[in-house]
Amino acid sequence: MLTEAQRAIVKATVPLLETGGEALTKHFYGIMLKEYPEVRPLFNQAHQASGDQPRALANSVLMYARHIDHLEKLGNLPAQIVHKHVALQVLPEQYPIVGTCLLRAIREVLGADIATDEVLAAWGAAYQQLTDMLIGAEEQVYAANAAGEGGWRGVRLFRVARKVAESTEITSFYLEPQDGGPVLRYLPGQYIGLRLALEGKEEQRRNYSLSAAADGRSLRISVKREAGGVVSNYLHDQVQEGSTLEVFPPAGPFTLQASDKPLVLISGGVGITPTLAMLPAALASGRPVHFIHCARNRAVHAFRDTVDALAAEHPQLQRFYSYDQATEADGADAVGYLTPEQLAQWLPETRDVDAYFLGPKPFMALVKRNLHALGVPESQTHYEFFGPAAALA
């Protein structure tokens, strides 16, 4: 139980951690990944190398400490963490490992004069409070996934029924359960986790957005080949039709909410994938939809024919494409980055819209800034990160 005195200590040490939060989390990861190799599959090593994961952890820890008196001010951050954990199958027994390494890192980075026994006890109690909150929320999601029709807990084996190249960079994998049973009807915008055993490498876990509407029978993910990407290149090169994949149940809070407001879907690159699950649901509701996609060129633009066909069938769907490197043959509606002026032309006349956007972080920061400048209410803008969360400055 976190006492008032311990709460005060945690808040008082926040400024110290703010000055060296990323150094502390890097030290924390160094300890944990070296001394507890069993948790390494839960952490994308590319995100470790880039610094994205340490920055995300530092931000989350500091946000929690700053708002420890009013956890409701954390907004959707806890939900994001819970769903990422569920999709990677983080389990209660792994939390003590994280706590042990975090407290040790605090002591070793801040020094024993600052990180006294009293300070460590306060942070230990605060971490336990956070642990209890997350474990409880994660169990609710695990239980709901297992209880739903076609649901499951842990790993379920899926066979690759089809493998389809959607562009020069993106390939879709159509997955059907090996047991022949039904498949949980996930929400538009959610993702699944994969557990992969790559030859000569340690176990890898990754999340991939579901890129088609739920049908109760199968799943579809669409994966971009990343330069140097261990898992994406394995999927593109080694996984074939008939291969078997270990799949964790769907998760994710970035889901299409029911509304009668016009819907704006904005994506960049492979960020198109969750919008493809949202689009059919939105069209079925009858609401106006403005679909905006940005890519480098026509060759890397996946699912253009799919969206064009839907636009031909549904008058309420307007679609717009912008390419950075367009040629006349590409048939782009605009060339270059998505400027406020261009976005203003493609938005509905009203700014009372629901806007969902996803793509590379610089693209998302640009879209967020432009939507704000054009008067779209911030409470009606929704976004998610493929990797660790970050501030969209």
N, C-alpha and C positions, 0 to 999 in steps of 0.2 A: 504494500500500500504506500503510495507516494504521499509523504507528509507535507504540510505547508512549508516547513523549514527546507525540505529537500526541493520543493518546487521553486522556492526563492533562490536556492543555490544554482539550480539549472538555468534559470533566467539570468542570473548574474554572470554566468560563464559564457553566455551566448556571444558577447562581443569578442571574447578571446578566441572562440572557435571561428567566428566570422573572418578574422584576420588570417587564419591558417587552416580553414575548413578543408580545402582541397588537398593540402599536404597531409592533413590528418587522415582523410579517407584513402589517399594513395597508400599511406603506411598501413592502414587497416587492411586494405585488400592484399598488400604484400604479405602480411602475416597470415591471413586466412587462407589464401590460395596456395601458399607454400606448405603450411602446416596441416591443413585440412583438405587434401585433394579431393575428398568425396563430394565437396560442394562446387568444385570447379565447373562441372557441366551447367550449373545454373547461371553462369556469368559468361557473356559473349566476350571472348578475348580481344576481338577487334575494338569493342567499346572500351575495354580496359586500356588498350594501347593508345587510343585517341584521347583518352581523358574524359570521355562523355560519361562513363559510369561513375567515376569518382565525383565528378561535378554534380551529377544527379543525386547521388547519395548525400553529399554535403548539403545540397539545397533542401532535401527532404528532412534531414536531421535538424537543420537550423529552423526550418519552417515549423516543425513540431515543437521545438524548444521555445520559439518565440510565442507560439499560441497555446502553450501548455495549459493556460487557464481557460481558454476558449477554443476548444478543438474544432468547433463548428466553422471557425474562420479558415480552416484548411481547405474548405471547398471540396472539389472533386479529387484532390490529391490522394486521400486514403483509398478511394474507389479504384483509381488508376493502379496503385501499388497492389491492392488485393487481386485485381484481375490479372496483372502481369504475373504475380506469384502463382495464381491458379493455373494459368496457361503453361507455366514451366514446372508445375507440381512441386512447389515449395511446401515442405511438411513441418509440423510443429517441432519435431526433434532437431531440426536444423537451426532454429532460432537461438538456442543457447550458444552454439558455435559463433554466431554473429555477435552476440552480446559479449562473450569472452574476449573476442578479438577487438571489438570496439573500445571496451574499457581499457584494455592493454595499450591500444594505440593512443588513447587520450593521455594516459600516464606517460608514455614514452615520448610523445610529441610535445606536450605542455610541460613535462617535468614534474617531479614529486613535490616541489615547493608550491606549485599552482594546483596540480591534480592530486590533492591530498586524499587521504582515505575518506574523508567526509564528502569531498566532491565526487569521488568515484562511487560512493554509496548512493548519492543523490541521482547520479546518472544511471546507475544500475537499476534503481527503483523506477526512474522515468522510462528506461528501456523496457522493463517488465510490463509497465502499463501499456506501452505501445504494442508489445508482443501480444498481450492478452487481447487487445482490441483487434489486431490483424488476424490472429489465429481464429478468433470467433467469427469474424466476417468471412474469412476464407472457407471455413467449414460450412457456412451457410451456402456458399456458391458450390462447393464440392457436393453437398447433399442434394441441392436442387438439380445439378447436372445428372446425378445418379438416379434421381427419382423420376425425372421426366421420361416420357415415352421415347425410346431409342437412345436414352442417356447412358452414361457410364462414368465410372470413377477410375482414375489411373490410366494405364495404357490400354488401347484397343487397336487391334491390327486391321489395317485397311490395305486393299489391293489397288494398285494403279491401273484403273480400267482404261484410261486414255491419257495420252501425253500430246499436247497440241502447242505448236509454236504460234504465239500471238503477235510477235514482232521480232525484230532482230535481237532483242535483249530479253524478252519476257516469254516464259513458257508456262502453260497451264497443266496442272495435274488433277485429273478427275479421280476421286477416291471413293471406293465402295467397301463396306465392311466385310471382312473375311468371313464373319459368322453368318452373313446373309440377313441379319436383323435390321430393323428400322434405325434411322439416324435422328438424333435430337434436332428439333427445329430451332436453330440458332436465330439470334436477332440480327437484322441487317447492320453491318458494321463490325461484327465480332470477328475474332481470330481463333486459330487453333495453335496448339504446340506440337512440335515434332521431336521425338527422341531418336537420335541416329548414332549408330556405331560405325564409324568410318575406319576402314582398314589402316592400321598403323597409327591411328590417332585415338585420343581419349574421347569418351562420349560427348556428343554435342546436343544442345537443345535450342530450338529456334521457334519464334512465333511467326505465323503467316496469316494475313487477312483472308477471310473467305470471300471469294470474288463472284459468287453467284447466289441468287435467292435460295433459301432453304426449300428442299423438296421432300424431306423426310426419308430419303433413300441414299443420298451421297453427299460428298463435299467437293468443293473445287478451290484450289489455291493457285495463284498465278505469281511466279517467282522471277524476279529480275536477276540475271547473271551479273554479279558484282565482281569487279576486278580484284583478284586476290581473295574473294569470298570463299572460305573453305566449304561451307554448307551449300551455298547457291550453286557453285560449280559442280559439286558432287551431285546435286539433284539434276542439273542440266545434263551432265555427262554420263553418270553412272546409273541413275534410276530410270528404268524403262517400263513400258507397259507390262504388267504382270508382276512387277516388284512389289514387295510388302513394306509398308511404313508403320511405325509405332506412333499413334496419334493420341494426344490428350484432348479432353473435351473443350468445346467452344467457351470463350470468355471474352470480356471486354466491355467497358462502359460507354464507348464511343458508338452509340447506336441511334438509329433514326427514331425520333420521337413523334408521336401522333400530333398533327396540327393541321389547320386549314390555311395557314399562311403560305405564300409562295415559297418554294424551296429552291435554294441555290447550292449546287454541288460544284466545288472548285478543286481540281486536282492537278498535281504536277508529277510527271513520270509515272512510276509504279504506284504512286499515291492514288491512282484511279481504282485500285482493286476494291476497297470497301464500298466505294460509291456504286459499283456495279451490282452489289447486293441491295443497296438502298434504292436504286432507281426503279426496279419493278414494283416495290412496295409503295413508293410514292405515286407512281403512275396509276396503280390500282385504286388509290384513294381519290383520284381525280384532281388533286391540287396542281397548280402550275409549277413546272420545273424548268429551271435554267441550268443547263449542264455546261460547265466551262472546263476545258482540259488544255494543259500546256505541256509541250514536249519539245525536244530538240528538233525533230523533223518527222516526216511521215513514216519513215522506216522503223522508228522506235516507238511509234504511237500504237499501243495495243488496243484492241476492241473498238476501233473506229467504226468498222462495218456494223458491229452489234448496236452501237449507240445510234448510228444513222438509221438503221432499220426500225428501232424503237421510235425515233423521231418521225419517221414516215407513217407509223401506225397511230401515234398519239399526238394530236394537234397541240396539247398543252405542254409538250416538251420542245424547248428551244435549245439547240446545242451550238457551241462556239469553240473553235480550236485556234490556239496560238502556238506557232513554232518559232524557236530561236533562229533556226537555220533553214527557213523555208525556201523552196524553189517554186516557180510558177506551177509546176505539175503537182505540188503537194496539196493544193486546194485548201490552204489555211485561211482563216478569217482575219488573222492579224499576224504580224511578224515582230518578234522581239519579246521583251519582258512584259508582264501584265501591268500596265500603267493604271493609275487611278482613272484617267480619262477613258481608257479602253474598257475597264471594268464597269464604269458608269454607264456606258452604252449597252452593255450586256446584262446588267441587272434589270429587274422589273422596275416600273416607274415608282412604285412604292418602295420605301426602305424598311418597311415593316415585314421583313423576311426572316426565314430561318436559313442560316448559312453554315454549311459543313465544308471543311477544307483539310487537305492532307497532301503532303509531298515532302521534298527536301526541306530542312529547317530554314535556310535563307528564303526559299519560296514561301513558306508558311508565314515567316515574319513579314514579308512584303504584303501578302494577302491580308493578314490581320491589320496591318497599318492602313491599307487602302480601304478596307471595309469600314474601319473606324472613321477615316476621313470623309467617307461618303454617307455617313450617318446611320449605318446599320447598328442597332443596339448591341452592345457587347454581350449582354445576357442571351442574345439570340445567335451568337457565333460559337461554333463548336469545332474542336480540332483534337487530334491525337498524334503522338509520336510513334514512328515505327521502332525507334531505339529508345534509349533513356530520355526521360523528359528533360526539357530545358526551358529557360525563359526565352520568349519570343520578343527580343528587344527590337 
